[in-house]
């Protein structure tokens, strides 16, 4: 199984709606590693690493987000997996 890595930027109403907590639970459920953080511009950024199918499904789910979110867009960019990252963390 080949691991892939994607950087994602999620825009819309994604802060103050438990988006990061939801995303961490979803990422762990998909067996992904990486991190997620709020950005000063109101967006959320994430690094998603793991099996290609799991990463793709996570990106699709991030397009919907948790119930209170109103996602406008999910922009993604392929990147190189970081072997130093393990688990999935919420960066504060």
Buried (B, 14 or more C-beta within 10 A) or exposed (E): EEBBBBBBBBBBBBBEBBBBEBBBEBBEEBEBBBBBBBEEEEBBBBBBBBBEEBBBBBBEBBBEBBEEBEBEEBEBEEEEBEEEBEEBBEEE
